[in-house]
Amino acid sequence: MAKIAVYPGSFDPITNGHIDVIKRASKVFDHLIVAVLVNDSKKSMFTLDERLDILKHSIDNLDNVSFDSFSGLLVDYCKEKQLSAIVRGLRAISDFEFELQMAQMNRQLYDETETVFFTTSEQYSYLSSSLVKEVAKFGGKIDGLIPDYAIMKMKQKLSRGE
Ligand SMILES: Cc1cn(CCC(=O)O)c2ccccc12
């Protein structure tokens, strides 16, 4: 039975740290779905379509990775697709408390899909999408932190004052 995993996130935008996790997880699972979480309560810089577009342009060389979006409970998505695992990335110990809480709640809700953690390369351990956006907003250099396509889209958006 093929082992299919989902890597959920807001990816607003994707960072090179996320990509590091995606590359690592794509080597472990038969197929990896990178799924953008639709969360209307959270103000995002990029729309859902823009985030999916950036993802597809940023990860075009892994043939066992696909893209999707979902709203509602992650475990309902896992149940519907009969997924083996939820992939989550860890940057530093500070990520662990929240991730452990999510993993234990998800197990309580649906104990058929395991949460599997991948540690990102230490060169990205300080990276977050929100910090990158903050730096970009003030004209700071973000080359090497997020994919070039994402940089181009972010510069477009910032130049429009969005
Ligand atoms: C950018 C980024 C955020 N996180 C926290 C979880 C998330 O929001 O996706 C990561 C975990 C591993 C690698 C990179 C990241």
The ligand as an SDF file (V2000), in Angstrom:
LIG
                    3D

 15 16  0  0  0  0  0  0  0  0999 V2000
    9.2460   28.6690    7.8200 C   0  0  0  0  0  0  0  0  0  0  0  0
    8.9120   27.5740    8.7580 C   0  0  0  0  0  0  0  0  0  0  0  0
    7.9090   27.6210    9.7100 C   0  0  0  0  0  0  0  0  0  0  0  0
    7.9160   26.4540   10.3960 N   0  0  0  0  0  0  0  0  0  0  0  0
    7.0210   26.1600   11.5030 C   0  0  0  0  0  0  0  0  0  0  0  0
    5.8830   25.2850   11.0430 C   0  0  0  0  0  0  0  0  0  0  0  0
    5.1780   25.9520    9.9000 C   0  0  0  0  0  0  0  0  0  0  0  0
    4.5800   27.0230   10.1110 O   0  0  0  0  0  0  0  0  0  0  0  0
    5.2430   25.4080    8.8040 O   0  0  0  0  0  0  0  0  0  0  0  0
    8.8950   25.6140    9.8940 C   0  0  0  0  0  0  0  0  0  0  0  0
    9.2830   24.3270   10.2300 C   0  0  0  0  0  0  0  0  0  0  0  0
   10.3390   23.7500    9.5100 C   0  0  0  0  0  0  0  0  0  0  0  0
   10.9880   24.4320    8.4780 C   0  0  0  0  0  0  0  0  0  0  0  0
   10.6160   25.7320    8.1470 C   0  0  0  0  0  0  0  0  0  0  0  0
    9.5520   26.3150    8.8510 C   0  0  0  0  0  0  0  0  0  0  0  0
  1  2  1  0
  2  3  2  0
  2 15  1  0
  3  4  1  0
  4  5  1  0
  4 10  1  0
  5  6  1  0
  6  7  1  0
  7  8  2  0
  7  9  1  0
 10 11  1  0
 10 15  2  0
 11 12  2  0
 12 13  1  0
 13 14  2  0
 14 15  1  0
M  END
$$$$
